[in-house]
Amino acid sequence: MFRRMSRLILSFVMLASSVAVGVSVTAGTAHADSCYTWNRTLSQGSSGSDVTQLQIRVAGWVTSGERLSYDGQYGARTTAAVKKFQAAYGLSADGVAGPATFSKIYALQDADCTPVHFSYAELNKCNSDWSGGAVSAATAKSNALKTMWKLEAMRHALGDVPITISSGFRSRACNNAVGGSATSRHLYGDAADLVGSPSLCRLAQQSRTHGFSEILGPGYPGHNDHTHVAFDPSPYWSAPTCGI
């Protein structure tokens, strides 16, 4: 907590300092970050790996049923997602990612790039190296990071209430042990089973607006005790008890 507060304070101090000395806050970096640092302002038409890094962090701020691509192209959808992110955190919602936007992202992430309210350990209770799934260990871990940022957006939209994950990445052995489907998205690292409060129906309903394309919840066979969210190339929602 102290580390997070220190980083947040530092971002405000450095941003204020740049204004005081007459440096435009729409250029350059907000401050160095131990995870990832953006070195330029990004806006519609920008492209590159820095855009991809931004897309990972704003992919949870989309409209119902929409999915943001991680393609490194700052198009209309990325602009809209940035605007939603900015508005959600009280920033000027202009769709341009500059130091103020980056400072908020820096305050929301830990040194390993995970959002502050989630961790790799929560998304992998199967093994320590992310191996044995349907994709490489590196891909599974990367997919889990994207899932966490969507959950961070959902958590904030729900009023910053804690979200509890009961299951994330599974190797084939772990998946078989719990009777999971042979085609489960858990094998890809991009799925999370949510339990507790808010209610399972509230979680299922809210997840529709945060970039999840697979949502299974109460009323769907085997899902009365959790809400399952994932990224599936073939979108499918079913939580009949919740009106989905």
Disulfide bonds with the S-S distance in Angstrom:
Cys35-Cys113 1.88
Cys126-Cys174 2.13
Cys201-Cys242 2.10
